[in-house]
């Protein structure tokens, strides 16, 4: 799918693909962004895999800003969710944000989430 969106200050053109197989799904897009005199590329990809033992494994990547062949901002995470009981599941997520801007620090985060349906 090719799409374009615009407002008064920004235009974005992107090519997107979604693929799904039995227990695997994927979504990805490349975008060309124009904001006033600022032009850059973006790339996003997400892959989810469902198994009998692990409810799901997800790898998510977003390179929001690619300029002159250099990645200015990149966020990546890996997440897995396991069902404990019928209505309770536990998720573990490890993520990293990479920023080339000297004023902003790179950040690594690990989170654990308990989900209960009532």
Secondary structure, DSSP 8 states (H G I E B T S, - for coil): -EEEEE-SSEEEEEEEEEEE-SSEEEEEEEEEEEETTEEEEEEEEEEEE--SSSSEEEEEEEEEEEETTEEEEEEEEEEEEEEEETTEEEEEEEEEEEE--TTS--EEEEEEEEEE--
